[in-house]
Amino acid sequence: MAMSLSKIWKIKDREELVSQLDDYIAEKCDYGDDMDVLSRQERIFYIVQKLEMEVNNGGFNQFFFNTCGMFNEELVAAFEEIEASAT
């Protein structure tokens, strides 16, 4: 079970904070099966995290091969939203 948001925001270590936030959001949206429950910001975080995790684990091929590739059309807008257009 994911940690509560109030506890997550108190985490000082950046990597741990991102990891716990990812767990929280993933659980909230049933691991991508119910994206409609997420706010715009949560959706962006989730999509960008899925790309990051898949690419680091097996490259872009793994991202597009796995079900996370269903978010590929949203990636450009997500990166623009977080001002990471160079990415």
All heavy atoms as an XYZ file, in Angstrom:
709
protein
N       0.835     -1.180      0.000
C       0.000      0.000      0.000
C       0.884      1.248      0.000
O       1.877      1.322      0.708
C      -0.916     -0.012      1.214
C      -1.810      1.183      1.306
S      -3.008      0.925      2.612
C      -4.283      1.937      1.986
N       0.522      2.203     -0.829
C       1.312      3.412     -0.979
C       1.240      4.277      0.281
O       0.252      4.274      1.009
C       0.819      4.211     -2.179
N       2.302      5.013      0.501
C       2.388      5.952      1.610
C       1.408      7.105      1.379
O       1.095      7.430      0.236
C       3.834      6.475      1.628
C       4.199      7.334      2.790
S       5.928      7.920      2.663
C       6.840      6.416      2.896
N       0.947      7.740      2.429
C       0.027      8.869      2.289
C       0.767     10.073      1.701
O       1.980     10.221      1.872
C      -0.581      9.248      3.638
O       0.392      9.856      4.460
N       0.026     10.941      1.025
C       0.629     12.135      0.431
C       1.268     13.027      1.479
O       2.334     13.602      1.242
C      -0.417     12.939     -0.346
C      -0.590     12.592     -1.811
C      -1.654     13.485     -2.443
C       0.700     12.689     -2.581
N       0.642     13.168      2.626
C       1.217     14.023      3.669
C       2.591     13.510      4.105
O       3.493     14.309      4.373
C       0.268     14.134      4.867
O       0.023     12.866      5.432
N       2.790     12.207      4.151
C       4.096     11.639      4.489
C       5.068     11.765      3.317
O       6.252     12.030      3.511
C       3.957     10.177      4.905
C       3.316      9.996      6.249
C       3.282      8.534      6.650
C       2.638      8.394      8.005
N       2.591      6.986      8.441
N       4.570     11.576      2.104
C       5.435     11.667      0.923
C       6.068     13.042      0.822
O       7.267     13.165      0.579
C       4.646     11.324     -0.361
C       4.258      9.855     -0.362
C       5.461     11.676     -1.613
C       3.284      9.452     -1.444
N       5.285     14.102      1.016
C       5.808     15.462      0.871
C       6.843     15.815      1.928
O       7.595     16.774      1.768
C       4.678     16.480      0.877
C       3.840     16.410     -0.352
C       2.499     16.240     -0.416
C       4.284     16.502     -1.718
N       2.078     16.199     -1.727
C       3.150     16.361     -2.540
C       5.533     16.670     -2.324
C       3.224     16.396     -3.940
C       5.608     16.707     -3.708
C       4.466     16.567     -4.496
N       6.962     15.035      2.988
C       7.959     15.279      4.033
C       9.297     14.608      3.742
O      10.274     14.841      4.448
C       7.423     14.810      5.386
C       6.248     15.643      5.859
C       5.694     15.106      7.157
C       4.454     15.918      7.555
N       3.830     15.364      8.758
N       9.355     13.785      2.721
C      10.587     13.063      2.383
C      11.623     14.045      1.849
O      11.353     14.833      0.949
C      10.298     11.949      1.347
C       9.337     10.925      1.923
C      11.597     11.298      0.877
C       8.836      9.902      0.914
N      12.803     13.998      2.408
C      13.886     14.918      2.027
C      14.685     14.423      0.812
O      15.121     15.205     -0.002
C      14.846     15.135      3.193
C      14.177     15.681      4.431
C      13.885     17.140      4.290
C      13.382     17.691      5.611
N      12.246     18.533      5.504
N      14.880     13.124      0.724
C      15.656     12.546     -0.374
C      14.836     12.585     -1.663
O      13.731     12.028     -1.721
C      16.036     11.100     -0.037
C      16.847     10.459     -1.132
O      18.031     10.791     -1.270
O      16.268      9.616     -1.868
N      15.365     13.247     -2.687
C      14.631     13.451     -3.948
C      14.243     12.134     -4.611
O      13.114     11.976     -5.066
C      15.454     14.291     -4.913
C      14.743     14.499     -6.243
C      15.566     15.268     -7.218
N      15.461     16.669     -6.873
C      16.136     17.635     -7.471
N      16.972     17.354     -8.422
N      15.981     18.881     -7.112
N      15.171     11.197     -4.695
C      14.869      9.920     -5.350
C      13.782      9.154     -4.608
O      12.896      8.560     -5.222
C      16.133      9.072     -5.488
C      17.076      9.609     -6.544
C      18.282      8.719     -6.752
O      18.170      7.492     -6.549
O      19.342      9.263     -7.110
N      13.840      9.177     -3.302
C      12.821      8.492     -2.500
C      11.470      9.185     -2.653
O      10.438      8.519     -2.759
C      13.236      8.458     -1.023
C      12.250      7.747     -0.119
C      12.092      6.258     -0.408
O      12.927      5.649     -1.085
O      11.083      5.692      0.070
N      11.471     10.507     -2.685
C      10.228     11.257     -2.869
C       9.578     10.899     -4.200
O       8.382     10.594     -4.255
C      10.487     12.763     -2.799
C       9.245     13.600     -3.053
C       8.846     14.371     -1.796
C       9.468     14.551     -4.191
N      10.364     10.893     -5.267
C       9.829     10.558     -6.593
C       9.327      9.121     -6.612
O       8.252      8.837     -7.148
C      10.885     10.802     -7.693
C      10.440     10.222     -9.034
C      11.185     12.288     -7.824
N      10.067      8.222     -6.009
C       9.668      6.815     -5.970
C       8.349      6.635     -5.222
O       7.446      5.928     -5.697
C      10.765      5.986     -5.307
O      10.367      4.641     -5.185
N       8.225      7.266     -4.076
C       6.995      7.137     -3.289
C       5.810      7.818     -3.977
O       4.695      7.314     -3.945
C       7.198      7.709     -1.882
C       8.138      6.909     -1.025
C       7.645      5.497     -0.764
O       6.448      5.236     -0.657
N       8.575      4.560     -0.667
N       6.069      8.961     -4.612
C       5.005      9.650     -5.346
C       4.542      8.805     -6.531
O       3.351      8.697     -6.807
C       5.481     11.027     -5.807
C       4.428     11.957     -6.379
C       3.279     12.176     -5.404
C       5.059     13.279     -6.764
N       5.491      8.177     -7.207
C       5.147      7.280     -8.312
C       4.281      6.128     -7.812
O       3.272      5.789     -8.434
C       6.414      6.760     -8.980
C       6.099      5.840    -10.140
O       5.451      6.302    -11.109
O       6.477      4.659    -10.074
N       4.655      5.541     -6.692
C       3.853      4.447     -6.119
C       2.440      4.921     -5.795
O       1.465      4.222     -6.083
C       4.507      3.906     -4.840
C       5.771      3.111     -5.095
O       6.039      2.751     -6.262
O       6.492      2.854     -4.113
N       2.339      6.096     -5.200
C       1.040      6.643     -4.811
C       0.139      6.852     -6.035
O      -1.013      6.433     -6.052
C       1.238      7.963     -4.053
C      -0.051      8.662     -3.726
C      -0.759      8.344     -2.569
C      -0.566      9.649     -4.563
C      -1.957      8.969     -2.264
C      -1.770     10.282     -4.265
C      -2.453      9.946     -3.116
O      -3.638     10.571     -2.823
N       0.686      7.498     -7.057
C      -0.102      7.801     -8.255
C      -0.428      6.527     -9.027
O      -1.543      6.361     -9.522
C       0.616      8.844     -9.136
C       0.649     10.182     -8.382
C      -0.068      8.996    -10.490
C       1.487     11.254     -9.054
N       0.535      5.617     -9.120
C       0.289      4.347     -9.817
C      -0.850      3.572     -9.153
O      -1.732      3.037     -9.833
C       1.556      3.509     -9.855
N      -0.828      3.536     -7.835
C      -1.896      2.833     -7.118
C      -3.233      3.546     -7.316
O      -4.262      2.899     -7.517
C      -1.546      2.760     -5.631
C      -2.433      1.838     -4.847
C      -1.941      1.654     -3.428
O      -0.861      1.063     -3.240
O      -2.644      2.118     -2.509
N      -3.197      4.879     -7.278
C      -4.428      5.669     -7.432
C      -5.120      5.383     -8.766
O      -6.341      5.280     -8.825
C      -4.106      7.157     -7.316
C      -5.312      8.058     -7.443
C      -4.938      9.520     -7.259
C      -6.152     10.423     -7.426
N      -5.801     11.837     -7.196
N      -4.332      5.246     -9.843
C      -4.920      5.027    -11.172
C      -4.926      3.554    -11.570
O      -5.087      3.235    -12.745
C      -4.214      5.868    -12.225
S      -2.537      5.334    -12.623
N      -4.772      2.684    -10.599
C      -4.769      1.240    -10.843
C      -3.721      0.880    -11.894
O      -3.991      0.153    -12.839
C      -6.157      0.750    -11.231
C      -6.311     -0.754    -11.132
O      -5.530     -1.391    -10.402
O      -7.202     -1.296    -11.811
N      -2.539      1.463    -11.730
C      -1.384      1.179    -12.582
C      -1.675      1.445    -14.061
O      -1.290      0.685    -14.939
C      -0.872     -0.236    -12.324
C      -0.502     -0.393    -10.867
C      -1.439     -0.847     -9.944
C       0.753     -0.012    -10.407
C      -1.131     -0.936     -8.599
C       1.068     -0.097     -9.053
C       0.135     -0.563     -8.158
O       0.434     -0.631     -6.820
N      -2.366      2.565    -14.298
C      -2.629      3.016    -15.660
C      -3.955      2.572    -16.236
O      -4.350      3.032    -17.297
N      -4.673      1.714    -15.527
C      -5.954      1.216    -16.039
C      -7.103      2.202    -15.862
O      -8.130      2.078    -16.525
C      -6.322     -0.112    -15.371
C      -5.460     -1.261    -15.861
O      -4.845     -1.138    -16.944
O      -5.398     -2.286    -15.152
N      -6.945      3.178    -14.963
C      -8.009      4.156    -14.711
C      -7.415      5.561    -14.644
O      -7.442      6.214    -13.606
C      -8.751      3.810    -13.409
C     -10.010      4.632    -13.219
O     -10.429      5.346    -14.160
O     -10.587      4.565    -12.114
N      -6.905      6.022    -15.759
C      -6.234      7.316    -15.821
C      -7.177      8.486    -15.573
O      -6.742      9.572    -15.220
C      -5.532      7.483    -17.173
C      -4.421      6.487    -17.439
S      -3.025      6.667    -16.327
C      -2.244      8.129    -17.011
N      -8.464      8.281    -15.720
C      -9.439      9.354    -15.527
C      -9.497      9.866    -14.091
O      -9.976     10.972    -13.849
C     -10.834      8.910    -15.963
C     -10.926      8.701    -17.469
O     -10.120      9.298    -18.214
O     -11.805      7.934    -17.897
N      -9.014      9.088    -13.136
C      -9.045      9.534    -11.738
C      -7.916     10.513    -11.412
O      -7.919     11.132    -10.355
C      -9.008      8.345    -10.742
C     -10.178      7.405    -10.970
C      -7.682      7.613    -10.805
N      -6.956     10.658    -12.315
C      -5.800     11.514    -12.063
C      -6.062     12.953    -12.477
O      -6.733     13.213    -13.468
C      -4.575     10.994    -12.817
C      -4.100      9.581    -12.500
C      -2.879      9.247    -13.336
C      -3.823      9.409    -11.015
N      -5.467     13.873    -11.730
C      -5.469     15.277    -12.147
C      -4.521     15.412    -13.341
O      -3.755     14.485    -13.647
C      -4.989     16.164    -11.002
O      -3.600     15.956    -10.761
N      -4.546     16.547    -14.005
C      -3.654     16.781    -15.144
C      -2.190     16.629    -14.711
O      -1.386     15.992    -15.390
C      -3.902     18.171    -15.734
C      -3.131     18.430    -17.016
C      -3.430     19.809    -17.596
N      -2.397     20.732    -17.139
C      -2.583     21.771    -16.329
N      -3.792     22.053    -15.903
N      -1.591     22.529    -15.959
N      -1.847     17.177    -13.553
C      -0.477     17.106    -13.056
C      -0.069     15.671    -12.717
O       1.051     15.252    -13.026
C      -0.305     18.005    -11.819
C      -0.448     19.464    -12.117
C      -1.901     19.954    -12.063
O      -2.844     19.181    -11.882
N      -2.092     21.252    -12.221
N      -0.978     14.938    -12.100
C      -0.679     13.544    -11.780
C      -0.504     12.724    -13.051
O       0.389     11.866    -13.127
C      -1.800     12.943    -10.934
C      -1.870     13.480     -9.531
C      -3.113     13.048     -8.787
O      -4.173     12.819     -9.440
O      -3.055     12.938     -7.549
N      -1.333     12.980    -14.027
C      -1.249     12.257    -15.308
C       0.092     12.523    -15.978
O       0.748     11.606    -16.463
C      -2.401     12.666    -16.212
C      -2.494     11.847    -17.478
C      -3.697     12.280    -18.330
N      -3.820     11.456    -19.493
C      -4.574     10.359    -19.573
N      -5.282      9.966    -18.542
N      -4.627      9.655    -20.685
N       0.514     13.772    -16.001
C       1.802     14.127    -16.594
C       2.924     13.418    -15.853
O       3.810     12.813    -16.465
C       2.004     15.649    -16.603
C       1.064     16.291    -17.625
C       3.461     16.016    -16.885
C       0.966     17.792    -17.521
N       2.900     13.476    -14.539
C       3.925     12.808    -13.738
C       3.959     11.314    -14.059
O       5.018     10.738    -14.299
C       3.656     13.025    -12.244
C       4.656     12.353    -11.356
C       5.830     12.990    -11.005
C       4.435     11.069    -10.868
C       6.763     12.368    -10.192
C       5.355     10.436    -10.058
C       6.531     11.088     -9.712
N       2.802     10.689    -14.083
C       2.714      9.251    -14.326
C       3.291      8.885    -15.693
O       4.095      7.962    -15.813
C       1.262      8.786    -14.206
C       1.106      7.293    -14.322
C       1.379      6.470    -13.232
C       0.698      6.697    -15.510
C       1.244      5.093    -13.335
C       0.562      5.321    -15.611
C       0.841      4.527    -14.522
O       0.722      3.164    -14.627
N       2.891      9.621    -16.715
C       3.346      9.321    -18.078
C       4.849      9.510    -18.216
O       5.554      8.659    -18.772
C       2.585     10.195    -19.101
C       1.114      9.770    -19.149
C       3.216     10.106    -20.486
C       0.225     10.750    -19.880
N       5.369     10.601    -17.689
C       6.803     10.867    -17.780
C       7.585      9.812    -16.992
O       8.621      9.323    -17.451
C       7.130     12.296    -17.312
C       8.621     12.506    -17.156
C       6.540     13.319    -18.285
N       7.080      9.447    -15.814
C       7.742      8.413    -15.024
C       7.759      7.071    -15.740
O       8.754      6.352    -15.698
C       7.053      8.250    -13.660
C       7.544      9.208    -12.620
C       9.017      9.050    -12.373
O       9.811      9.885    -12.799
N       9.414      8.008    -11.693
N       6.659      6.711    -16.377
C       6.625      5.434    -17.089
C       7.663      5.424    -18.207
O       8.364      4.429    -18.400
C       5.233      5.148    -17.657
C       4.168      4.891    -16.625
C       4.567      3.772    -15.674
C       4.464      4.241    -14.244
N       5.233      3.585    -13.256
N       7.774      6.516    -18.946
C       8.796      6.590    -19.995
C      10.183      6.437    -19.382
O      10.994      5.628    -19.841
C       8.703      7.908    -20.765
C       9.830      8.112    -21.780
C       9.674      7.174    -22.960
C       9.873      9.549    -22.245
N      10.446      7.199    -18.334
C      11.755      7.163    -17.666
C      12.098      5.746    -17.200
O      13.192      5.245    -17.445
C      11.734      8.113    -16.473
C      12.984      8.099    -15.633
C      14.085      8.971    -16.174
O      13.832      9.770    -17.091
O      15.218      8.833    -15.686
N      11.155      5.102    -16.558
C      11.405      3.764    -16.026
C      11.625      2.737    -17.137
O      12.540      1.915    -17.053
C      10.250      3.357    -15.116
C      10.194      4.190    -13.836
S       8.653      4.057    -12.917
C       8.638      2.350    -12.451
N      10.792      2.773    -18.149
C      10.920      1.797    -19.240
C      12.204      2.005    -20.035
O      12.897      1.035    -20.368
C       9.701      1.868    -20.165
C       8.401      1.456    -19.529
C       8.279     -0.044    -19.277
O       9.165     -0.817    -19.670
O       7.268     -0.428    -18.670
N      12.521      3.255    -20.345
C      13.736      3.535    -21.124
C      14.977      3.140    -20.329
O      15.908      2.549    -20.873
C      13.779      5.017    -21.563
C      15.140      5.388    -22.121
C      12.702      5.286    -22.603
N      14.990      3.433    -19.031
C      16.139      3.061    -18.201
C      16.260      1.550    -18.036
O      17.349      1.034    -17.830
C      16.059      3.733    -16.836
C      16.395      5.196    -16.899
O      17.041      5.666    -17.821
N      15.935      5.939    -15.922
N      15.164      0.850    -18.141
C      15.175     -0.595    -17.967
C      15.484     -1.350    -19.261
O      16.163     -2.370    -19.233
C      13.838     -1.060    -17.387
C      13.875     -2.490    -16.924
O      14.867     -2.945    -16.379
N      12.807     -3.213    -17.142
N      14.964     -0.852    -20.393
C      15.170     -1.616    -21.618
C      15.187     -0.787    -22.888
O      15.074     -1.333    -23.979
N      15.263      0.531    -22.741
C      15.324      1.396    -23.914
C      13.947      1.782    -24.429
O      12.910      1.365    -23.909
N      13.944      2.611    -25.454
C      12.687      3.077    -26.038
C      11.871      1.923    -26.598
O      10.642      1.951    -26.559
C      12.951      4.116    -27.135
C      13.280      5.462    -26.582
C      14.598      5.881    -26.486
C      12.278      6.306    -26.151
C      14.899      7.123    -25.969
C      12.563      7.556    -25.632
C      13.891      7.963    -25.537
N      12.555      0.912    -27.110
C      11.844     -0.249    -27.639
C      10.951     -0.855    -26.564
O       9.804     -1.206    -26.828
C      12.835     -1.282    -28.167
C      12.134     -2.428    -28.860
O      11.232     -2.219    -29.663
N      12.542     -3.638    -28.547
N      11.472     -0.959    -25.349
C      10.682     -1.535    -24.262
C       9.477     -0.652    -23.950
O       8.379     -1.156    -23.717
C      11.521     -1.719    -23.004
C      10.719     -2.315    -21.868
C      11.568     -2.778    -20.729
O      12.627     -3.347    -20.933
N      11.109     -2.544    -19.516
N       9.664      0.661    -23.954
C       8.543      1.572    -23.684
C       7.430      1.370    -24.697
O       6.273      1.221    -24.345
C       8.998      3.025    -23.693
C       7.858      4.000    -23.588
C       7.257      4.251    -22.366
C       7.377      4.648    -24.706
C       6.191      5.138    -22.261
C       6.317      5.538    -24.620
C       5.730      5.784    -23.393
N       7.785      1.362    -25.972
C       6.763      1.251    -27.007
C       6.174     -0.153    -27.103
O       5.025     -0.317    -27.477
C       7.305      1.712    -28.359
C       7.528      3.191    -28.406
C       8.808      3.712    -28.413
C       6.457      4.068    -28.425
C       9.016      5.084    -28.445
C       6.641      5.434    -28.447
C       7.930      5.936    -28.457
N       6.956     -1.166    -26.747
C       6.476     -2.545    -26.790
C       5.495     -2.824    -25.660
O       4.481     -3.476    -25.847
C       7.661     -3.518    -26.726
C       7.255     -4.954    -26.751
C       6.858     -5.567    -27.930
C       7.260     -5.704    -25.585
C       6.470     -6.900    -27.951
C       6.873     -7.038    -25.594
C       6.474     -7.636    -26.785
N       5.816     -2.313    -24.460
C       4.959     -2.540    -23.297
C       3.719     -1.663    -23.378
O       3.629     -0.755    -24.190
C       5.729     -2.266    -22.007
C       6.759     -3.345    -21.720
O       6.674     -4.451    -22.232
N       7.748     -3.008    -20.926
N       2.776     -1.923    -22.529
C       1.522     -1.174    -22.557
C       1.708      0.305    -22.276
O       0.842      1.105    -22.618
C       0.514     -1.755    -21.549
O       1.096     -1.724    -20.244
C       0.110     -3.160    -21.920
N       2.820      0.719    -21.673
C       3.072      2.139    -21.424
C       3.163      2.916    -22.737
O       2.947      4.122    -22.763
C       4.350      2.340    -20.626
S       4.231      1.706    -18.952
N       3.455      2.236    -23.826
C       3.515      2.884    -25.128
C       2.196      3.501    -25.544
O       2.148      4.352    -26.424
N       1.110      3.111    -24.862
C      -0.191      3.703    -25.190
C      -0.230      5.190    -24.865
O      -1.106      5.903    -25.327
C      -1.327      2.975    -24.476
C      -1.361      3.149    -22.989
S      -2.668      2.107    -22.293
C      -2.388      2.388    -20.565
N       0.750      5.671    -24.096
C       0.814      7.085    -23.747
C       1.712      7.878    -24.689
O       1.925      9.075    -24.483
C       1.328      7.262    -22.317
C       0.508      6.537    -21.287
C       1.079      5.587    -20.471
C      -0.843      6.812    -21.147
C       0.331      4.921    -19.515
C      -1.610      6.146    -20.190
C      -1.014      5.198    -19.379
N       2.227      7.251    -25.732
C       3.209      7.910    -26.589
C       2.699      9.198    -27.206
O       3.459     10.144    -27.389
C       3.760      6.962    -27.656
C       2.727      6.553    -28.680
O       1.530      6.778    -28.502
N       3.172      5.920    -29.738
N       1.424      9.296    -27.518
C       0.898     10.508    -28.142
C       0.797     11.670    -27.151
O       0.702     12.821    -27.567
C      -0.455     10.227    -28.782
C      -0.328      9.281    -29.970
C      -1.656      9.022    -30.659
O      -2.615      9.775    -30.429
O      -1.707      8.048    -31.426
N       0.843     11.380    -25.871
C       0.755     12.431    -24.849
C       2.117     12.930    -24.385
O       2.197     13.935    -23.675
C      -0.009     11.907    -23.634
C      -1.442     11.535    -23.926
C      -2.125     11.004    -22.693
O      -2.303     11.778    -21.732
O      -2.482      9.811    -22.710
N       3.175     12.243    -24.772
C       4.501     12.567    -24.235
C       4.988     13.960    -24.591
O       5.502     14.670    -23.733
C       5.529     11.532    -24.690
C       5.499     10.233    -23.917
C       6.406      9.210    -24.581
C       5.910     10.458    -22.483
N       4.851     14.378    -25.831
C       5.354     15.689    -26.237
C       4.668     16.778    -25.426
O       5.331     17.658    -24.869
C       5.169     15.919    -27.752
C       5.517     17.345    -28.126
C       6.036     14.940    -28.547
N       3.353     16.713    -25.309
C       2.616     17.711    -24.531
C       3.022     17.667    -23.053
O       3.132     18.713    -22.406
C       1.119     17.494    -24.682
N       3.259     16.467    -22.535
C       3.672     16.337    -21.134
C       5.018     16.994    -20.905
O       5.210     17.744    -19.934
C       3.724     14.860    -20.731
N       5.983     16.751    -21.798
C       7.296     17.372    -21.651
C       7.226     18.890    -21.824
O       7.918     19.628    -21.141
C       8.317     16.758    -22.623
C       8.825     15.429    -22.161
C       8.632     14.293    -22.941
C       9.500     15.289    -20.967
C       9.103     13.059    -22.513
C       9.972     14.058    -20.530
C       9.767     12.946    -21.313
N       6.382     19.355    -22.728
C       6.209     20.796    -22.882
C       5.592     21.399    -21.622
O       5.990     22.475    -21.190
C       5.363     21.101    -24.104
C       6.096     20.852    -25.406
C       5.234     20.983    -26.649
O       3.971     21.000    -26.530
O       5.814     21.063    -27.732
N       4.645     20.714    -21.045
C       3.966     21.190    -19.828
C       4.953     21.367    -18.670
O       4.831     22.312    -17.885
C       2.860     20.218    -19.432
C       2.103     20.598    -18.205
C       1.022     21.646    -18.439
O       0.620     21.847    -19.599
O       0.587     22.260    -17.450
N       5.928     20.477    -18.567
C       6.912     20.592    -17.473
C       8.161     21.342    -17.921
O       9.169     21.343    -17.235
C       7.283     19.214    -16.885
C       7.971     18.319    -17.929
C       6.065     18.537    -16.277
C       8.543     17.042    -17.352
N       8.057     22.005    -19.066
C       9.131     22.825    -19.635
C      10.409     22.014    -19.870
O      11.506     22.472    -19.588
C       9.378     24.055    -18.777
C       8.156     24.946    -18.698
C       8.365     26.209    -17.896
O       9.491     26.462    -17.407
O       7.377     26.949    -17.748
N      10.218     20.825    -20.421
C      11.339     19.958    -20.769
C      11.281     19.669    -22.260
O      11.413     18.521    -22.692
C      11.297     18.671    -19.951
N      11.073     20.710    -23.055
C      10.890     20.522    -24.495
C      12.146     19.961    -25.169
O      12.039     19.280    -26.182
C      10.460     21.825    -25.159
O      11.388     22.846    -24.919
N      13.311     20.212    -24.622
C      14.543     19.641    -25.201
C      14.542     18.121    -25.062
O      15.107     17.422    -25.887
C      15.776     20.225    -24.513
N      13.887     17.617    -24.044
C      13.808     16.171    -23.832
C      13.029     15.549    -24.958
O      13.338     14.502    -25.461
C      13.131     15.858    -22.489
O      13.875     16.502    -21.461
C      13.090     14.379    -22.219
